[in-house]
Amino acid sequence: MTASLRDIAEYAARAGAEVLRAHAPRVTGVRAKSGGADLVSAADVAAGVAVVRSIAEAVKSARFVVEEPEVFDLTGIVPGTLRDDEVWVVDPLDGTTSFVHGYPCYSVSVACLRDGAPVAGAVYNVPADEMVSAAAGHGAWRDGTRLTCRGAHALAEALLATGFPYDRGAGLDRQLRLLERLLRPAHDIRRDGSAAIDLCHVATGRVDGFWETSLQPWDMAAGVLIVTEAGGAVTDFNGDPWSVTTRDVIAANPTLHAALLAAIAEVEGS
């Protein structure tokens, strides 16, 4: 069953991507949500509608948690919760700021959770036309090739990825302290603007490790499953396994994960 759920997630992610491609030449309806840097556009909502309708056609009893609540009004679907036995968690446009500015790095992220744990997920990197997906117990895949999470075992050999919070006060100050601690020993740090894509980069080995603060379940659920099914480790900053309540996340191959966890603990404990 989980393998077919992966197919459903992939199909839905592609449906959302087609909407984003249609909107990309002329971005409309841009507004700020919680803060001036937290943007949403008409494309976010329209892609969300396409994703939800795609899944609802395949899974008649599907329940949803979607980043953009307008999707429920437009589809007539009753919202689900993260406490549901089974729920689809959808970010129809992860990387809205990049999308609005025409920067080619944004994704559609779709995950199915059972009892709070992701069992299937897909992240479609729209500008790159790249699908990365996973199903619990069935591995992680990029366009048909199975993934194994490999990479540097020490910070001194690592290329890392991160993102910045919308909170430009204490939240940003915290992230800047982490950035200083991790940038000094690392080869370098990348910031693409889509946590879902960054997690996939860990699974594919394009980056060796990833950390970020203040994320939401729809940012991470699919990517977390992809990393773990590729053999990587994903925890919160305390080293506890990822859950729907996790907001600060570390992902890497198991050896580097321990080094990242220790370095972050130095900063958080100071």
PASEBA-1860 file (N, C-alpha, C; in nm, 3 decimals):
! residues 270
1> MTASLRDI> 0.084/-0.121/0.000/0.000/0.000/0.000/0.086/0.125/0.000 ~ 0.196/0.127/0.081/0.278/0.248/0.088/0.342/0.280/-0.045 ~ 0.379/0.176/-0.124/0.439/0.204/-0.254/0.340/0.277/-0.343 ~ 0.212/0.237/-0.342/0.112/0.306/-0.423/0.088/0.446/-0.371 ~ 0.098/0.467/-0.243/0.087/0.602/-0.187/0.198/0.691/-0.240 ~ 0.315/0.635/-0.261/0.423/0.714/-0.320/0.386/0.758/-0.461 ~ 0.327/0.669/-0.537/0.284/0.704/-0.672/0.182/0.818/-0.669 ~ 0.090/0.811/-0.574/-0.012/0.915/-0.560/0.054/1.048/-0.524
9> AEYAARAG> 0.153/1.042/-0.434/0.224/1.165/-0.395/0.298/1.225/-0.513 ~ 0.363/1.141/-0.592/0.435/1.191/-0.709/0.339/1.256/-0.809 ~ 0.230/1.188/-0.836/0.134/1.239/-0.934/0.078/1.374/-0.888 ~ 0.047/1.384/-0.759/-0.007/1.508/-0.705/0.096/1.620/-0.710 ~ 0.222/1.588/-0.680/0.327/1.690/-0.686/0.343/1.742/-0.828 ~ 0.333/1.654/-0.925/0.343/1.698/-1.065/0.223/1.786/-1.103 ~ 0.106/1.752/-1.049/-0.013/1.834/-1.078/0.006/1.975/-1.024 ~ 0.061/1.987/-0.903/0.090/2.118/-0.848/0.195/2.192/-0.929
17> AEVLRAHA> 0.293/2.119/-0.977/0.401/2.181/-1.054/0.350/2.240/-1.185 ~ 0.254/2.173/-1.249/0.199/2.226/-1.373/0.133/2.362/-1.350 ~ 0.068/2.376/-1.237/0.006/2.505/-1.203/0.114/2.610/-1.181 ~ 0.219/2.575/-1.110/0.327/2.671/-1.086/0.391/2.716/-1.217 ~ 0.411/2.624/-1.308/0.469/2.662/-1.437/0.378/2.761/-1.511 ~ 0.248/2.740/-1.500/0.155/2.829/-1.568/0.157/2.969/-1.507 ~ 0.180/2.977/-1.376/0.181/3.105/-1.306/0.316/3.176/-1.313 ~ 0.422/3.102/-1.339/0.557/3.159/-1.327/0.582/3.281/-1.416
25> PRVTGVRA> 0.532/3.285/-1.539/0.562/3.403/-1.622/0.503/3.532/-1.568 ~ 0.394/3.523/-1.490/0.332/3.644/-1.436/0.276/3.612/-1.297 ~ 0.355/3.642/-1.195/0.318/3.611/-1.057/0.220/3.717/-1.007 ~ 0.107/3.672/-0.953/0.004/3.764/-0.906/-0.037/3.731/-0.763 ~ -0.112/3.823/-0.703/-0.170/3.799/-0.571/-0.069/3.784/-0.460 ~ 0.045/3.851/-0.473/0.150/3.837/-0.371/0.114/3.921/-0.249 ~ 0.123/3.860/-0.132/0.100/3.930/-0.006/0.185/3.868/0.103 ~ 0.200/3.941/0.213/0.275/3.890/0.327/0.180/3.822/0.424
33> KSGGADLV> 0.229/3.717/0.490/0.149/3.647/0.590/0.191/3.691/0.730 ~ 0.268/3.609/0.800/0.303/3.639/0.939/0.403/3.753/0.953 ~ 0.482/3.776/0.849/0.580/3.884/0.854/0.607/3.933/0.714 ~ 0.679/4.043/0.703/0.703/4.102/0.573/0.778/4.013/0.477 ~ 0.855/3.916/0.529/0.933/3.827/0.444/0.862/3.695/0.416 ~ 0.749/3.670/0.479/0.674/3.545/0.465/0.566/3.567/0.359 ~ 0.596/3.531/0.235/0.510/3.564/0.122/0.420/3.448/0.082 ~ 0.306/3.483/0.023/0.219/3.386/-0.041/0.168/3.452/-0.169
41> SAADVAAG> 0.141/3.371/-0.270/0.093/3.422/-0.397/-0.028/3.342/-0.443 ~ -0.091/3.390/-0.548/-0.203/3.316/-0.606/-0.159/3.178/-0.652 ~ -0.033/3.165/-0.691/0.018/3.035/-0.736/0.021/2.934/-0.622 ~ 0.056/2.977/-0.501/0.056/2.886/-0.386/-0.081/2.821/-0.370 ~ -0.184/2.905/-0.374/-0.320/2.856/-0.352/-0.365/2.768/-0.467 ~ -0.343/2.812/-0.590/-0.387/2.734/-0.706/-0.317/2.599/-0.713 ~ -0.187/2.596/-0.681/-0.115/2.468/-0.679/-0.168/2.378/-0.568 ~ -0.201/2.438/-0.455/-0.259/2.360/-0.345/-0.390/2.295/-0.385
49> VAVVRSIA> -0.474/2.368/-0.457/-0.600/2.312/-0.506/-0.573/2.193/-0.598 ~ -0.477/2.206/-0.688/-0.446/2.098/-0.781/-0.395/1.975/-0.708 ~ -0.309/1.994/-0.609/-0.254/1.881/-0.533/-0.365/1.810/-0.456 ~ -0.447/1.886/-0.385/-0.552/1.826/-0.303/-0.653/1.752/-0.390 ~ -0.693/1.811/-0.500/-0.789/1.744/-0.587/-0.731/1.616/-0.646 ~ -0.602/1.617/-0.680/-0.539/1.498/-0.734/-0.542/1.384/-0.634 ~ -0.508/1.414/-0.509/-0.506/1.310/-0.405/-0.648/1.264/-0.373 ~ -0.742/1.359/-0.364/-0.880/1.324/-0.328/-0.944/1.233/-0.432
57> EAVKSARF> -0.902/1.248/-0.557/-0.954/1.158/-0.661/-0.904/1.015/-0.642 ~ -0.783/1.001/-0.591/-0.723/0.868/-0.574/-0.756/0.805/-0.440 ~ -0.773/0.889/-0.338/-0.800/0.841/-0.202/-0.925/0.913/-0.153 ~ -1.039/0.848/-0.166/-1.167/0.914/-0.141/-1.180/0.964/0.003 ~ -1.118/0.896/0.097/-1.131/0.934/0.238/-1.018/1.026/0.284 ~ -0.938/1.076/0.191/-0.818/1.153/0.229/-0.854/1.276/0.310 ~ -0.770/1.302/0.410/-0.777/1.424/0.488/-0.646/1.499/0.469 ~ -0.650/1.630/0.488/-0.537/1.714/0.448/-0.501/1.818/0.552
65> VVEEPEVF> -0.372/1.844/0.562/-0.318/1.965/0.625/-0.239/2.035/0.516 ~ -0.281/2.155/0.480/-0.220/2.230/0.371/-0.176/2.365/0.424 ~ -0.059/2.410/0.379/-0.008/2.538/0.431/-0.104/2.652/0.406 ~ -0.169/2.655/0.289/-0.257/2.767/0.256/-0.402/2.728/0.283 ~ -0.467/2.786/0.386/-0.602/2.744/0.424/-0.708/2.777/0.319 ~ -0.680/2.872/0.228/-0.778/2.903/0.124/-0.810/2.782/0.037 ~ -0.719/2.687/0.033/-0.739/2.567/-0.048/-0.867/2.494/-0.007 ~ -0.896/2.492/0.121/-1.014/2.419/0.168/-1.143/2.488/0.122
73> DLTGIVPG> -1.145/2.619/0.123/-1.264/2.691/0.074/-1.287/2.665/-0.074 ~ -1.180/2.658/-0.151/-1.192/2.642/-0.296/-1.225/2.500/-0.338 ~ -1.188/2.403/-0.257/-1.213/2.262/-0.291/-1.335/2.205/-0.220 ~ -1.380/2.271/-0.113/-1.491/2.218/-0.035/-1.452/2.101/0.053 ~ -1.322/2.077/0.068/-1.273/1.967/0.151/-1.255/2.015/0.295 ~ -1.298/1.932/0.389/-1.286/1.966/0.531/-1.142/1.945/0.575 ~ -1.081/2.042/0.644/-0.942/2.026/0.688/-0.924/1.907/0.781 ~ -0.809/1.842/0.769/-0.771/1.739/0.864/-0.681/1.799/0.972
81> TLRDDEVW> -0.624/1.713/1.055/-0.530/1.758/1.157/-0.411/1.663/1.160 ~ -0.304/1.707/1.220/-0.186/1.623/1.234/-0.208/1.508/1.330 ~ -0.320/1.509/1.401/-0.354/1.400/1.493/-0.434/1.289/1.425 ~ -0.473/1.311/1.300/-0.551/1.208/1.229/-0.469/1.081/1.210 ~ -0.538/0.967/1.205/-0.469/0.840/1.183/-0.392/0.843/1.051 ~ -0.452/0.904/0.948/-0.385/0.922/0.820/-0.418/1.060/0.767 ~ -0.317/1.134/0.728/-0.338/1.269/0.678/-0.231/1.302/0.575 ~ -0.272/1.375/0.472/-0.179/1.423/0.369/-0.136/1.564/0.405
89> VVDPLDGT> -0.005/1.584/0.411/0.052/1.713/0.450/0.116/1.773/0.325 ~ 0.072/1.894/0.288/0.104/1.950/0.156/0.162/2.090/0.169 ~ 0.276/2.111/0.106/0.326/2.245/0.081/0.325/2.264/-0.070 ~ 0.227/2.338/-0.122/0.212/2.347/-0.268/0.320/2.431/-0.335 ~ 0.389/2.514/-0.256/0.499/2.593/-0.312/0.598/2.622/-0.200 ~ 0.698/2.538/-0.186/0.802/2.558/-0.087/0.914/2.638/-0.154 ~ 0.924/2.763/-0.116/1.018/2.853/-0.183/0.945/2.966/-0.253 ~ 0.839/3.017/-0.189/0.758/3.122/-0.252/0.840/3.246/-0.283
97> TSFVHGYP> 0.930/3.284/-0.193/1.011/3.404/-0.217/1.094/3.388/-0.345 ~ 1.154/3.270/-0.363/1.228/3.244/-0.485/1.136/3.252/-0.607 ~ 1.020/3.191/-0.596/0.924/3.191/-0.706/0.884/3.333/-0.745 ~ 0.854/3.414/-0.646/0.811/3.552/-0.671/0.920/3.632/-0.742 ~ 1.045/3.605/-0.705/1.156/3.680/-0.763/1.213/3.616/-0.889 ~ 1.159/3.503/-0.929/1.209/3.436/-1.048/1.337/3.360/-1.026 ~ 1.369/3.331/-0.900/1.490/3.253/-0.869/1.456/3.105/-0.885 ~ 1.532/3.030/-0.964/1.490/2.895/-1.003/1.519/2.788/-0.899
105> CYSVSVAC> 1.452/2.797/-0.785/1.464/2.691/-0.684/1.340/2.694/-0.596 ~ 1.244/2.608/-0.629/1.122/2.596/-0.549/1.061/2.460/-0.579 ~ 0.973/2.416/-0.492/0.926/2.278/-0.503/0.781/2.264/-0.459 ~ 0.726/2.149/-0.494/0.599/2.102/-0.439/0.631/1.983/-0.349 ~ 0.582/1.987/-0.226/0.612/1.882/-0.129/0.482/1.818/-0.081 ~ 0.475/1.685/-0.093/0.353/1.610/-0.058/0.393/1.490/0.025 ~ 0.328/1.471/0.140/0.358/1.356/0.225/0.230/1.298/0.284 ~ 0.228/1.168/0.298/0.120/1.100/0.369/0.173/1.053/0.505
113> LRDGAPVA> 0.106/1.094/0.611/0.144/1.055/0.746/0.042/0.959/0.804 ~ 0.093/0.858/0.873/0.008/0.767/0.950/0.054/0.771/1.094 ~ -0.040/0.801/1.183/-0.008/0.814/1.325/0.111/0.906/1.346 ~ 0.118/1.013/1.267/0.221/1.114/1.284/0.352/1.087/1.215 ~ 0.367/0.972/1.152/0.494/0.937/1.087/0.474/0.934/0.936 ~ 0.565/0.993/0.859/0.551/0.989/0.713/0.573/0.848/0.658 ~ 0.481/0.804/0.574/0.492/0.671/0.513/0.511/0.681/0.362 ~ 0.485/0.796/0.304/0.509/0.819/0.161/0.527/0.968/0.140
121> GAVYNVPA> 0.613/1.003/0.046/0.634/1.145/0.020/0.702/1.169/-0.112 ~ 0.678/1.287/-0.167/0.741/1.327/-0.292/0.774/1.475/-0.285 ~ 0.891/1.510/-0.334/0.932/1.650/-0.348/0.971/1.669/-0.494 ~ 0.899/1.759/-0.561/0.926/1.786/-0.701/0.993/1.922/-0.713 ~ 1.120/1.920/-0.753/1.196/2.043/-0.778/1.152/2.092/-0.916 ~ 1.069/2.196/-0.917/1.001/2.234/-1.041/1.098/2.287/-1.147 ~ 1.182/2.387/-1.117/1.272/2.436/-1.223/1.369/2.331/-1.275 ~ 1.410/2.238/-1.187/1.505/2.133/-1.228/1.436/2.013/-1.291
129> DEMVSAAA> 1.302/2.010/-1.287/1.226/1.896/-1.339/1.278/1.766/-1.277 ~ 1.287/1.764/-1.145/1.344/1.650/-1.074/1.249/1.603/-0.965 ~ 1.217/1.475/-0.966/1.130/1.415/-0.867/1.211/1.327/-0.772 ~ 1.198/1.354/-0.643/1.259/1.270/-0.541/1.145/1.222/-0.451 ~ 1.140/1.093/-0.424/1.027/1.039/-0.348/1.071/0.920/-0.265 ~ 0.984/0.879/-0.174/1.015/0.765/-0.088/0.886/0.706/-0.035 ~ 0.893/0.579/0.003/0.787/0.511/0.076/0.852/0.432/0.188 ~ 0.789/0.432/0.303/0.846/0.366/0.421/0.873/0.219/0.390
137> GHGAWRDG> 0.998/0.178/0.410/1.038/0.041/0.386/1.068/0.008/0.241 ~ 1.053/0.106/0.151/1.075/0.083/0.008/1.186/0.170/-0.048 ~ 1.258/0.246/0.036/1.370/0.326/-0.010/1.329/0.461/-0.064 ~ 1.431/0.538/-0.101/1.414/0.671/-0.159/1.470/0.669/-0.300 ~ 1.407/0.749/-0.386/1.440/0.742/-0.529/1.443/0.881/-0.590 ~ 1.533/0.903/-0.685/1.535/1.024/-0.766/1.520/0.984/-0.911 ~ 1.407/1.018/-0.969/1.381/0.987/-1.110/1.418/0.843/-1.145 ~ 1.377/0.751/-1.058/1.397/0.609/-1.086/1.526/0.548/-1.036
145> TRLTCRGA> 1.616/0.631/-0.980/1.743/0.579/-0.927/1.737/0.578/-0.774 ~ 1.768/0.463/-0.716/1.762/0.452/-0.570/1.875/0.531/-0.506 ~ 1.844/0.596/-0.394/1.938/0.685/-0.327/1.999/0.620/-0.203 ~ 2.126/0.648/-0.183/2.196/0.611/-0.060/2.263/0.736/-0.005 ~ 2.228/0.772/0.117/2.280/0.895/0.177/2.427/0.877/0.213 ~ 2.513/0.942/0.136/2.657/0.937/0.163/2.708/1.081/0.173 ~ 2.828/1.095/0.222/2.884/1.230/0.227/2.997/1.238/0.326 ~ 3.043/1.361/0.348/3.154/1.385/0.439/3.120/1.340/0.580
153> HALAEALL> 3.221/1.294/0.650/3.204/1.248/0.787/3.251/1.349/0.890 ~ 3.307/1.460/0.844/3.357/1.564/0.935/3.317/1.700/0.881 ~ 3.294/1.795/0.972/3.256/1.929/0.931/3.361/1.993/0.841 ~ 3.486/1.961/0.865/3.594/2.021/0.786/3.591/1.979/0.640 ~ 3.514/1.875/0.608/3.504/1.826/0.470/3.365/1.847/0.411 ~ 3.279/1.917/0.484/3.137/1.917/0.451/3.091/2.042/0.377 ~ 2.999/2.020/0.284/2.917/2.126/0.227/2.781/2.116/0.295 ~ 2.739/2.224/0.359/2.615/2.224/0.436/2.510/2.311/0.369
161> ATGFPYDR> 2.386/2.292/0.411/2.275/2.376/0.364/2.194/2.422/0.483 ~ 2.133/2.538/0.468/2.047/2.591/0.574/1.949/2.690/0.514 ~ 1.866/2.748/0.598/1.773/2.853/0.558/1.759/2.951/0.672 ~ 1.690/3.061/0.647/1.677/3.166/0.748/1.531/3.183/0.788 ~ 1.505/3.209/0.915/1.366/3.221/0.962/1.303/3.353/0.918 ~ 1.169/3.353/0.915/1.098/3.477/0.885/1.108/3.576/1.001 ~ 1.129/3.526/1.121/1.150/3.612/1.239/1.285/3.680/1.225 ~ 1.285/3.808/1.196/1.409/3.881/1.174/1.461/3.945/1.303
169> GAGLDRQL> 1.406/3.901/1.417/1.454/3.947/1.547/1.537/3.839/1.614 ~ 1.485/3.786/1.726/1.558/3.686/1.804/1.581/3.558/1.723 ~ 1.485/3.521/1.638/1.502/3.400/1.558/1.619/3.410/1.462 ~ 1.634/3.526/1.399/1.747/3.545/1.308/1.878/3.553/1.385 ~ 1.877/3.620/1.499/1.999/3.628/1.581/2.048/3.488/1.619 ~ 1.955/3.402/1.653/1.991/3.264/1.688/2.052/3.193/1.568 ~ 1.990/3.207/1.452/2.041/3.140/1.333/2.178/3.195/1.293 ~ 2.201/3.322/1.311/2.331/3.380/1.277/2.441/3.325/1.366
177> RLLERLLR> 2.410/3.298/1.492/2.509/3.235/1.581/2.542/3.094/1.532 ~ 2.439/3.020/1.491/2.462/2.886/1.438/2.541/2.892/1.307 ~ 2.508/2.989/1.224/2.576/3.003/1.096/2.725/3.030/1.117 ~ 2.757/3.117/1.211/2.898/3.147/1.236/2.973/3.022/1.284 ~ 2.909/2.946/1.373/2.976/2.827/1.427/2.999/2.722/1.319 ~ 2.905/2.705/1.228/2.916/2.598/1.130/2.987/2.639/1.002 ~ 2.985/2.767/0.969/3.053/2.811/0.848/3.204/2.805/0.862 ~ 3.255/2.836/0.979/3.401/2.841/0.997/3.470/2.709/0.965
185> PAHDIRRD> 3.421/2.594/1.014/3.492/2.469/0.982/3.455/2.407/0.849 ~ 3.338/2.442/0.793/3.287/2.371/0.675/3.353/2.419/0.547 ~ 3.341/2.337/0.442/3.384/2.382/0.310/3.305/2.506/0.269 ~ 3.173/2.501/0.289/3.088/2.616/0.259/2.945/2.582/0.299 ~ 2.855/2.681/0.284/2.714/2.664/0.317/2.630/2.717/0.202 ~ 2.526/2.643/0.167/2.434/2.683/0.062/2.298/2.717/0.124 ~ 2.228/2.811/0.060/2.095/2.850/0.107/2.006/2.865/-0.016 ~ 1.918/2.766/-0.040/1.836/2.762/-0.161/1.695/2.816/-0.141
193> GSAAIDLC> 1.646/2.820/-0.018/1.513/2.876/0.006/1.401/2.776/0.005 ~ 1.432/2.647/-0.002/1.331/2.541/0.006/1.386/2.430/0.095 ~ 1.331/2.419/0.215/1.378/2.314/0.306/1.354/2.176/0.247 ~ 1.245/2.160/0.173/1.216/2.031/0.111/1.326/1.991/0.013 ~ 1.370/2.087/-0.069/1.479/2.059/-0.163/1.609/2.033/-0.087 ~ 1.637/2.111/0.016/1.760/2.091/0.094/1.766/1.950/0.152 ~ 1.654/1.901/0.204/1.651/1.766/0.258/1.678/1.663/0.148 ~ 1.622/1.687/0.031/1.651/1.597/-0.082/1.798/1.602/-0.121
201> HVATGRVD> 1.859/1.719/-0.112/2.002/1.730/-0.142/2.086/1.646/-0.045 ~ 2.042/1.636/0.080/2.112/1.548/0.174/2.099/1.403/0.128 ~ 1.978/1.364/0.091/1.955/1.225/0.049/2.033/1.191/-0.077 ~ 2.046/1.287/-0.168/2.117/1.260/-0.293/2.268/1.278/-0.282 ~ 2.315/1.338/-0.172/2.458/1.359/-0.152/2.509/1.489/-0.211 ~ 2.420/1.575/-0.258/2.466/1.704/-0.311/2.517/1.795/-0.200 ~ 2.455/1.784/-0.083/2.511/1.847/0.038/2.526/1.738/0.142 ~ 2.616/1.762/0.236/2.646/1.660/0.336/2.557/1.669/0.459
209> GFWETSLQ> 2.507/1.789/0.488/2.422/1.806/0.605/2.337/1.931/0.592 ~ 2.229/1.934/0.668/2.134/2.044/0.664/2.083/2.071/0.803 ~ 2.070/2.198/0.837/2.001/2.234/0.960/1.915/2.357/0.931 ~ 1.806/2.370/1.005/1.724/2.490/0.996/1.636/2.499/1.119 ~ 1.593/2.621/1.150/1.507/2.646/1.265/1.370/2.694/1.218 ~ 1.273/2.679/1.307/1.139/2.739/1.289/1.066/2.688/1.166 ~ 1.081/2.561/1.135/1.011/2.501/1.022/0.875/2.446/1.064 ~ 0.793/2.414/0.966/0.661/2.355/0.988/0.656/2.215/0.929
217> PWDMAAGV> 0.559/2.132/0.970/0.554/1.994/0.919/0.549/1.985/0.767 ~ 0.475/2.076/0.702/0.465/2.068/0.556/0.598/2.101/0.487 ~ 0.686/2.174/0.556/0.819/2.200/0.502/0.905/2.074/0.498 ~ 0.881/1.983/0.591/0.977/1.876/0.619/0.928/1.734/0.596 ~ 0.798/1.709/0.608/0.750/1.571/0.620/0.799/1.481/0.507 ~ 0.783/1.524/0.383/0.828/1.441/0.271/0.979/1.427/0.270 ~ 1.049/1.537/0.290/1.196/1.534/0.289/1.254/1.450/0.400 ~ 1.192/1.452/0.516/1.240/1.369/0.628/1.235/1.221/0.590
225> LIVTEAGG> 1.123/1.178/0.534/1.112/1.038/0.493/1.216/1.005/0.386 ~ 1.236/1.095/0.292/1.333/1.071/0.185/1.474/1.053/0.242 ~ 1.513/1.137/0.337/1.646/1.124/0.398/1.658/0.993/0.474 ~ 1.561/0.961/0.555/1.572/0.839/0.637/1.568/0.714/0.551 ~ 1.487/0.714/0.445/1.482/0.597/0.357/1.610/0.583/0.275 ~ 1.684/0.694/0.260/1.815/0.687/0.194/1.926/0.648/0.289 ~ 1.892/0.629/0.417/1.991/0.587/0.516/2.049/0.699/0.600 ~ 1.994/0.819/0.588/2.042/0.932/0.667/1.972/0.941/0.801
233> AVTDFNGD> 2.015/1.038/0.881/1.958/1.060/1.014/1.893/1.198/1.016 ~ 1.774/1.205/1.078/1.702/1.331/1.094/1.652/1.339/1.237 ~ 1.688/1.448/1.306/1.642/1.469/1.444/1.615/1.617/1.467 ~ 1.566/1.647/1.586/1.562/1.786/1.629/1.697/1.823/1.690 ~ 1.709/1.942/1.743/1.838/1.988/1.795/1.878/1.916/1.924 ~ 1.784/1.845/1.987/1.816/1.767/2.106/1.857/1.624/2.072 ~ 1.851/1.591/1.944/1.883/1.455/1.903/1.765/1.361/1.907 ~ 1.645/1.414/1.933/1.525/1.331/1.936/1.472/1.311/1.794
241> PWSVTTRD> 1.411/1.195/1.766/1.360/1.168/1.631/1.260/1.274/1.586 ~ 1.256/1.298/1.455/1.162/1.395/1.399/1.020/1.354/1.431 ~ 0.936/1.453/1.461/0.792/1.432/1.478/0.721/1.555/1.423 ~ 0.589/1.553/1.422/0.514/1.666/1.368/0.529/1.790/1.455 ~ 0.582/1.776/1.576/0.606/1.892/1.662/0.747/1.949/1.646 ~ 0.832/1.883/1.569/0.969/1.930/1.547/0.968/2.061/1.468 ~ 1.043/2.158/1.516/1.056/2.285/1.445/1.200/2.313/1.403 ~ 1.298/2.265/1.481/1.440/2.283/1.451/1.497/2.147/1.412
249> VIAANPTL> 1.555/2.137/1.293/1.588/2.006/1.238/1.734/1.998/1.194 ~ 1.791/1.878/1.208/1.924/1.845/1.156/1.910/1.719/1.073 ~ 1.969/1.719/0.953/1.968/1.601/0.867/2.106/1.583/0.806 ~ 2.154/1.459/0.806/2.287/1.430/0.751/2.306/1.279/0.750 ~ 2.418/1.235/0.690/2.454/1.095/0.709/2.483/1.075/0.858 ~ 2.470/0.951/0.910/2.476/0.933/1.055/2.603/0.985/1.121 ~ 2.719/0.973/1.057/2.843/1.019/1.119/2.847/1.170/1.127 ~ 2.817/1.237/1.018/2.818/1.383/1.019/2.707/1.438/1.106
257> HAALLAAI> 2.596/1.368/1.113/2.486/1.413/1.197/2.532/1.433/1.341 ~ 2.611/1.340/1.391/2.661/1.352/1.528/2.748/1.476/1.545 ~ 2.830/1.507/1.444/2.914/1.625/1.451/2.831/1.753/1.447 ~ 2.731/1.756/1.362/2.642/1.872/1.355/2.567/1.892/1.486 ~ 2.519/1.784/1.542/2.444/1.790/1.668/2.532/1.847/1.779 ~ 2.657/1.803/1.784/2.749/1.849/1.888/2.781/1.997/1.869 ~ 2.803/2.040/1.745/2.837/2.180/1.719/2.720/2.271/1.754 ~ 2.599/2.230/1.719/2.482/2.310/1.750/2.459/2.316/1.900
265> AEVEGS> 2.484/2.205/1.969/2.469/2.204/2.114/2.563/2.303/2.181 ~ 2.683/2.321/2.124/2.777/2.420/2.179/2.716/2.560/2.175 ~ 2.653/2.593/2.065/2.595/2.727/2.049/2.470/2.741/2.135 ~ 2.384/2.642/2.132/2.258/2.650/2.207/2.282/2.651/2.358 ~ 2.391/2.590/2.401/2.419/2.586/2.544/2.501/2.702/2.595 ~ 2.548/2.789/2.505/2.635/2.900/2.547/2.555/3.020/2.594
END
